[in-house]
């Protein structure tokens, strides 16, 4: 065999080995079948090049591809290792299982991409849980400080004392953290409620015992906060005041009775309901009597709180009603027409507004009370009456009062008219002088200022310069003391005037003014 043939056969064998080696590398690095076919086709094209590439050039190209693939294999393996290390660290912190991937084989690009996304998700999860952990830890520490609570379990010590980076951020631990925080917050709320209850007791006892302000300010430091030492101090103050209360039993019971009256008023208790609490009038100031009063106060407080909205609504109606009555009273006052500063117009507008507001309030309360009565199966009482009956009674009393005032005005006007008819009234315009029978000088009357003023007030006479004073058509004694003159009969005819007709001037001195008037004796109308 020729040497050239031997070299050709050796080249073919080398080519075959190179292709086999390429297939092994492709298999090792996980190249899919379709890509293997493409790469084989490329090798085939290189062998059949039109440029008639030599075997040596082909071998060189193949070796270059092999080196490139080896480099890719190394890079992928390194990245796989790095991702596995990151996955292991994150999974340990988050207490999660490791990512499942074959470490012996070379990962494909798709597998590496999925692995990267998984590690990124773990990082985000870690950041979110760590933020939640830090926030909950801060709140737990604050609650423990507020409660003077020392961590007494291994978990609490891990949370408070250990390094934050060393804490396992598992879902279970986060849930346990949230549960611990809820427990501490509940304890804190309970402690705050207890402290606030103690403060309420202290304030009530201060008021009942009439503790001076200086003594109250001495314990002002414990009137806020809910720490254990504050709670202890509050309890000591309550105990001290309770002892004082026992020593001042009468004073305390009387203070409670004042408070009872306030609640009775707020709850619109009737007199019968108030009298039903017999201990209110007892005078044996004992501890048992104090307990009865305390129990009644507690009952009334609860009763008021349960029905507070209704009582406030009734109170609003009461206040509006009182204001309405006040404007009604002003509206009937004759002096209101002075109208200084436009007050009359303002008051009238307010009165009209209240008159419209009252029916609306009544309708709203009626609906709410009916709903309440359906829920409680009993009547809602105001001053011993159903509310709407109470409202109707108030309106009826107001109507009767207005009717009574109207009748009084009518009666007053009637009496004034009768008085004017009896004693006479001055005409609005001056009348001509009439001749009268002359009077003797001895019978002439001189009216001084006092007499004239009284006559004006009683008879509603308005003197006019040069006017004539007319007397009522009834018999009465003349000023001179002579016998009464007979009045006219029902026939309508006038009786003859007695005496001579003539004018007699009289000088009337009134407030320093001299009035000239004519006096008629026995004049009949």
MIMI-75098 format. One line per 8 residues: number of its first residue (from 0); for each residue x, y, z of C-alpha. Coordinates in Angstrom, 1 decimal, padded with zeros to 4 digits. Layout:
! MIMI-75098
NUM> X Y Z | ...
***
This chain:
! MIMI-75098
0> 000.0 000.0 000.0 | 001.2 003.4 -000.8 | 002.2 005.8 001.9 | -000.4 008.3 000.7 | -003.1 005.8 001.0 | -002.0 005.0 004.5 | -002.1 008.7 005.4 | -005.6 009.0 003.9
8> -006.8 006.1 006.0 | -005.2 007.6 009.1 | -006.9 010.9 008.3 | -010.3 009.3 008.0 | -009.7 007.5 011.3 | -008.7 010.8 013.0 | -011.8 012.5 011.5 | -014.0 009.7 012.8
16> -012.4 010.0 016.2 | -012.8 013.8 016.2 | -016.5 013.5 015.3 | -017.0 010.9 018.0 | -015.3 013.1 020.5 | -017.4 016.1 019.4 | -020.6 014.0 020.0 | -019.4 013.0 023.4
24> -018.7 016.7 024.3 | -022.2 017.6 022.9 | -023.7 014.9 025.0 | -021.8 016.0 028.1 | -022.7 019.6 027.9 | -026.3 018.8 027.1 | -026.7 020.1 023.6 | -030.1 019.0 022.3
32> -030.4 016.7 019.3 | -031.5 019.3 016.8 | -028.4 021.4 017.6 | -026.2 018.3 017.3 | -027.5 017.8 013.8 | -026.8 021.4 012.9 | -023.3 021.2 014.2 | -022.6 017.9 012.4
40> -023.8 019.6 009.2 | -021.3 022.3 009.8 | -018.5 019.8 010.1 | -019.7 018.1 007.0 | -019.6 021.4 005.1 | -016.1 022.1 006.3 | -015.0 018.7 005.0 | -016.7 019.4 001.6
48> -015.5 022.9 001.1 | -015.2 024.2 -002.3 | -011.9 025.6 -001.4 | -010.8 022.1 -000.8 | -009.7 022.6 002.8 | -007.0 020.3 003.7 | -007.2 017.7 006.5 | -004.8 019.7 008.6
56> -007.0 022.8 008.4 | -010.0 020.7 009.2 | -008.2 019.3 012.2 | -007.3 022.8 013.3 | -010.9 024.0 013.1 | -012.1 021.0 015.0 | -009.6 021.6 017.7 | -010.7 025.2 018.0
64> -014.3 024.2 018.4 | -013.3 021.7 021.0 | -011.4 024.3 023.0 | -014.4 026.6 022.8 | -016.7 024.0 024.1 | -014.4 023.1 026.9 | -014.3 026.7 027.9 | -018.1 026.9 027.8
72> -018.3 023.7 029.9 | -015.9 025.2 032.5 | -017.9 028.5 032.7 | -021.2 026.7 033.1 | -019.8 024.5 035.8 | -018.4 027.5 037.7 | -021.7 029.3 037.5 | -023.6 026.2 038.6
80> -021.4 025.9 041.6 | -021.8 029.6 042.5 | -025.6 029.3 042.2 | -025.6 026.2 044.3 | -023.7 028.0 047.0 | -026.1 030.9 047.0 | -029.0 028.6 047.0 | -027.6 026.7 050.0
88> -027.1 029.9 052.0 | -030.5 031.3 051.2 | -032.3 028.1 051.9 | -030.6 027.7 055.3 | -031.7 031.2 056.3 | -035.2 030.7 054.9 | -035.4 027.1 056.0 | -036.4 026.0 052.5
96> -035.3 022.9 050.5 | -032.3 023.2 048.1 | -032.9 023.6 044.3 | -033.0 020.2 042.6 | -030.3 020.1 039.8 | -027.7 017.4 038.7 | -024.3 018.6 039.8 | -022.4 016.0 037.8
104> -023.6 017.0 034.3 | -023.0 020.3 032.5 | -026.2 022.4 032.7 | -027.8 023.8 029.7 | -028.3 027.5 029.2 | -032.1 027.1 030.0 | -031.3 025.2 033.2 | -028.9 027.9 034.3
112> -031.4 030.6 033.5 | -034.1 028.9 035.6 | -031.6 028.4 038.4 | -030.8 032.1 038.4 | -034.4 033.1 038.6 | -034.9 030.7 041.5 | -032.0 032.3 043.4 | -033.3 035.8 042.6
120> -036.7 034.8 044.1 | -035.0 033.5 047.2 | -033.2 036.8 047.7 | -036.5 038.8 047.4 | -038.2 036.4 049.9 | -035.3 036.9 052.3 | -035.4 040.7 052.0 | -039.2 040.7 052.6
128> -039.1 038.3 055.6 | -036.2 040.2 057.1 | -038.0 043.5 056.9 | -041.1 041.9 058.5 | -038.9 040.3 061.2 | -037.1 043.6 062.0 | -040.5 045.5 062.3 | -042.0 042.8 064.5
136> -038.9 042.6 066.6 | -039.0 046.3 067.2 | -042.6 046.2 068.3 | -041.9 043.2 070.6 | -039.1 045.0 072.3 | -041.3 048.1 072.9 | -044.1 046.0 074.3 | -041.6 044.1 076.6
144> -040.2 047.4 077.8 | -043.8 048.8 078.5 | -044.7 045.6 080.4 | -041.3 045.3 082.1 | -041.2 041.8 080.7 | -037.9 039.9 080.5 | -037.5 037.2 077.7 | -038.1 033.9 079.5
152> -038.2 031.4 076.6 | -035.4 030.4 074.1 | -037.4 031.8 071.2 | -037.9 035.2 072.9 | -034.2 035.3 073.7 | -033.4 034.4 070.1 | -035.6 037.2 068.9 | -034.4 039.9 071.3
160> -030.8 039.1 072.1 | -029.4 037.2 069.1 | -027.9 038.7 065.9 | -030.7 039.5 063.4 | -028.7 037.9 060.5 | -028.5 034.6 062.5 | -032.3 034.3 062.9 | -034.0 031.7 060.8
168> -036.6 033.5 058.6 | -038.8 030.5 058.1 | -042.5 030.9 057.7 | -043.0 029.1 061.0 | -040.8 031.5 062.8 | -042.5 034.5 061.3 | -045.9 033.1 062.3 | -044.6 032.5 065.8
176> -043.2 036.1 065.9 | -046.6 037.5 065.0 | -048.3 035.3 067.6 | -045.8 036.5 070.3 | -046.5 040.2 069.3 | -050.2 039.7 069.5 | -049.9 038.2 073.0 | -047.7 041.1 074.2
184> -050.1 043.6 072.7 | -053.0 041.9 074.3 | -051.2 042.0 077.7 | -050.4 045.7 077.0 | -054.0 046.5 076.2 | -055.2 044.7 079.3 | -052.6 046.5 081.4 | -053.7 049.8 079.9
192> -057.3 049.0 080.6 | -056.5 048.1 084.2 | -054.5 051.3 084.7 | -057.2 053.4 083.2 | -059.8 051.7 085.4 | -057.6 052.5 088.4 | -057.3 056.1 087.3 | -061.1 056.3 087.0
200> -061.5 055.0 090.5 | -058.9 057.5 091.7 | -060.7 060.4 090.1 | -064.1 059.3 091.5 | -062.7 058.9 094.9 | -060.9 062.3 094.7 | -064.2 063.9 093.9 | -066.2 062.0 096.5
208> -063.6 062.7 099.2 | -063.0 066.2 098.0 | -059.3 065.7 097.9 | -057.5 069.1 097.5 | -055.8 070.0 094.2 | -052.4 070.1 095.8 | -052.7 066.5 097.0 | -053.9 065.4 093.5
216> -050.9 067.0 091.8 | -048.6 065.0 094.0 | -049.5 061.8 092.2 | -049.8 063.3 088.7 | -046.8 061.3 087.5 | -048.7 058.0 087.7 | -051.8 059.4 085.9 | -050.3 058.4 082.5
224> -048.6 055.3 081.2 | -049.2 051.6 081.8 | -045.9 050.1 082.9 | -045.9 047.6 085.8 | -044.5 050.2 088.3 | -047.2 052.7 087.3 | -049.9 050.0 087.7 | -048.5 049.2 091.2
232> -048.4 052.8 092.2 | -052.0 053.3 091.0 | -053.2 050.3 093.0 | -051.5 051.7 096.1 | -053.3 055.1 095.6 | -056.6 053.3 095.2 | -056.0 051.4 098.4 | -055.2 054.6 100.2
240> -058.3 056.3 099.0 | -060.5 053.4 099.8 | -059.3 053.5 103.4 | -060.1 057.2 103.5 | -063.5 056.5 102.1 | -064.2 054.1 104.9 | -063.2 056.8 107.3 | -065.5 059.4 105.6
248> -068.5 057.2 104.9 | -071.2 059.9 105.2 | -069.3 062.4 103.1 | -068.8 059.8 100.3 | -072.4 058.6 100.3 | -073.6 062.2 100.0 | -071.3 062.7 097.1 | -072.6 059.6 095.4
256> -076.1 060.8 095.9 | -075.3 064.0 094.0 | -073.9 061.9 091.2 | -077.1 059.7 091.3 | -079.3 062.8 090.9 | -077.2 063.8 087.8 | -077.7 060.3 086.3 | -081.4 060.4 087.1
264> -081.6 063.7 085.3 | -079.6 062.4 082.3 | -081.8 059.3 082.1 | -085.0 061.3 082.5 | -086.1 059.4 085.6 | -089.6 060.1 086.9 | -090.2 060.9 090.6 | -091.6 057.4 091.1
272> -088.4 055.9 089.6 | -086.2 058.0 091.9 | -088.2 057.1 095.0 | -087.9 053.4 094.1 | -084.3 053.6 095.3 | -085.2 053.7 099.0 | -081.5 053.8 100.3 | -081.3 057.3 098.9
280> -083.1 058.6 102.0 | -081.4 056.3 104.6 | -079.3 058.0 107.2 | -077.4 055.1 108.7 | -074.1 055.7 106.8 | -072.7 052.2 106.9 | -070.6 050.2 104.5 | -073.6 048.2 103.3
288> -075.4 051.5 102.5 | -072.3 052.6 100.5 | -072.3 049.3 098.6 | -076.0 049.8 097.7 | -075.2 053.3 096.4 | -072.2 052.0 094.5 | -074.2 049.3 092.9 | -076.9 051.8 091.9
296> -074.3 054.1 090.4 | -072.9 051.2 088.3 | -076.3 050.2 087.2 | -077.2 053.7 086.1 | -073.9 054.2 084.3 | -074.4 051.0 082.3 | -078.1 052.0 081.6 | -077.0 055.4 080.4
304> -074.2 054.1 078.2 | -076.5 051.5 076.6 | -079.1 054.1 075.8 | -076.8 057.1 075.4 | -077.7 057.9 071.8 | -081.4 058.0 072.7 | -080.9 060.1 075.8 | -078.7 062.5 073.9
312> -081.4 062.8 071.3 | -084.0 063.5 073.9 | -081.7 066.0 075.6 | -081.2 067.8 072.2 | -085.0 068.0 071.8 | -085.4 069.3 075.4 | -082.8 072.0 074.8 | -084.4 073.0 071.4
320> -087.8 073.0 073.1 | -086.6 075.3 075.9 | -085.1 077.7 073.4 | -088.3 077.6 071.4 | -090.3 078.5 074.5 | -087.9 081.3 075.3 | -088.4 082.8 071.8 | -092.2 082.3 072.2
328> -092.1 084.3 075.4 | -090.1 087.1 073.8 | -092.6 087.1 070.9 | -095.4 087.8 073.3 | -093.5 090.6 075.1 | -094.9 094.0 074.0 | -091.5 095.6 074.7 | -089.9 093.6 071.9
336> -091.0 096.3 069.3 | -088.1 098.5 070.4 | -086.1 096.3 068.0 | -082.7 097.6 069.0 | -080.0 096.5 066.6 | -082.3 094.4 064.5 | -082.8 091.8 067.3 | -086.5 091.4 066.7
344> -085.9 090.2 063.1 | -083.2 087.8 064.3 | -085.3 086.4 067.0 | -088.2 085.9 064.7 | -086.0 084.0 062.2 | -084.6 081.8 065.0 | -088.1 081.1 066.3 | -089.3 080.0 062.9
352> -086.2 077.8 062.4 | -086.8 076.1 065.8 | -090.4 075.6 065.0 | -089.4 073.7 061.8 | -086.6 071.8 063.6 | -088.7 070.4 066.5 | -091.0 068.2 064.3 | -088.0 066.8 062.5
360> -086.3 065.9 065.8 | -089.5 064.3 067.0 | -089.9 062.2 063.9 | -086.2 061.0 064.1 | -086.5 060.1 067.8 | -089.9 058.4 067.2 | -088.3 056.1 064.6 | -085.3 055.3 066.7
368> -087.4 054.7 069.9 | -089.8 052.4 068.0 | -086.8 050.4 066.8 | -085.4 050.3 070.3 | -088.8 049.2 071.8 | -089.0 046.3 069.2 | -085.5 045.1 070.1 | -086.0 045.4 073.9
376> -089.7 044.5 074.0 | -090.5 047.4 076.4 | -091.4 051.0 076.4 | -088.8 053.8 076.4 | -089.8 056.1 079.2 | -089.0 059.8 079.6 | -090.0 061.3 083.0 | -092.3 058.3 083.6
384> -094.0 058.6 080.2 | -093.6 057.3 076.7 | -091.6 059.9 074.8 | -094.2 060.8 072.2 | -096.8 061.1 074.9 | -094.4 063.4 076.8 | -093.9 065.5 073.6 | -097.6 065.7 073.0
392> -098.1 066.8 076.6 | -095.5 069.5 076.3 | -097.1 070.9 073.1 | -100.6 070.7 074.7 | -099.3 072.6 077.8 | -097.8 075.2 075.5 | -101.0 075.6 073.6 | -103.0 076.0 076.8
400> -100.5 078.5 078.1 | -100.8 080.5 074.9 | -104.6 080.3 075.2 | -104.5 081.5 078.8 | -102.2 084.4 077.9 | -104.6 085.3 075.1 | -107.6 085.3 077.4 | -105.7 087.4 080.0
408> -104.9 090.0 077.3 | -108.5 090.0 076.1 | -109.7 090.4 079.7 | -107.2 093.2 080.3 | -108.3 095.0 077.2 | -111.9 094.6 078.2 | -111.3 096.0 081.6 | -109.4 098.9 080.1
416> -112.3 099.6 077.7 | -114.8 099.5 080.6 | -112.5 101.8 082.6 | -112.3 104.3 079.7 | -116.1 104.1 079.3 | -116.5 104.6 083.1 | -114.1 107.5 083.6 | -113.9 108.8 080.1
424> -111.2 109.3 077.6 | -109.8 112.3 075.8 | -110.6 112.7 072.1 | -107.8 112.7 069.6 | -108.7 116.1 068.1 | -109.6 119.3 069.9 | -113.3 120.2 070.0 | -115.1 123.5 070.1
432> -115.7 125.2 073.4 | -119.2 124.8 074.7 | -121.0 127.2 077.0 | -121.6 125.8 080.5 | -123.5 127.0 083.5 | -121.2 129.1 085.6 | -120.0 127.7 088.8 | -119.7 129.6 092.0
440> -116.2 130.5 093.0 | -116.4 128.3 096.0 | -117.0 125.3 093.9 | -114.2 125.9 091.4 | -111.7 123.1 091.4 | -108.0 123.5 091.1 | -106.3 120.4 089.8 | -102.7 120.1 090.9
448> -100.0 118.0 089.1 | -100.5 114.9 091.2 | -104.3 114.8 090.8 | -104.0 115.3 087.0 | -101.4 112.6 086.6 | -103.5 110.1 088.6 | -106.5 110.9 086.6 | -104.7 110.4 083.4
456> -103.3 107.0 084.5 | -106.6 105.7 085.8 | -108.9 107.0 083.0 | -106.5 106.9 080.1 | -107.3 110.6 079.5 | -104.9 112.4 077.3 | -105.2 116.2 077.9 | -105.0 118.4 074.8
464> -104.5 122.1 074.9 | -107.9 123.7 074.4 | -109.7 120.3 074.4 | -112.9 119.3 076.1 | -112.9 116.5 078.7 | -115.9 114.2 078.4 | -117.3 112.1 081.2 | -118.7 108.6 080.9
472> -122.5 108.3 080.8 | -123.0 107.0 084.3 | -123.9 108.7 087.5 | -121.0 109.7 089.8 | -120.3 112.4 092.3 | -119.0 115.6 090.9 | -115.7 116.9 092.2 | -117.5 119.5 094.3
480> -119.2 116.8 096.3 | -122.8 117.7 095.1 | -125.4 115.1 094.5 | -125.1 112.9 091.4 | -126.8 113.9 088.2 | -129.3 111.5 086.8 | -128.0 109.6 083.7 | -129.9 109.3 080.4
488> -132.4 106.6 080.1 | -132.5 103.8 077.5 | -134.9 105.8 075.3 | -131.9 107.6 073.8 | -133.4 111.1 074.7 | -131.2 113.6 076.4 | -132.3 115.1 079.7 | -132.2 118.8 080.0
496> -128.9 120.2 081.4 | -129.3 121.9 084.8 | -127.8 125.2 085.7 | -126.9 128.1 083.6 | -124.9 127.8 080.4 | -121.7 129.6 080.6 | -118.0 129.3 080.4 | -115.9 129.1 083.5
504> -112.2 129.0 082.9 | -110.0 127.0 085.2 | -106.3 127.2 085.4 | -104.8 123.8 085.5 | -101.2 123.5 086.6 | -099.6 120.4 085.3 | -095.7 119.8 085.3 | -095.2 123.5 085.3
512> -097.6 124.2 082.3 | -100.8 126.0 082.6 | -103.6 124.2 080.8 | -106.9 125.9 079.9 | -109.8 123.5 080.0 | -113.6 123.6 080.3 | -115.4 121.5 083.0 | -118.9 120.3 082.3
520> -121.1 119.3 085.2 | -123.8 116.8 084.6 | -123.1 116.5 080.9 | -124.9 113.5 079.4 | -124.2 111.6 076.1
***
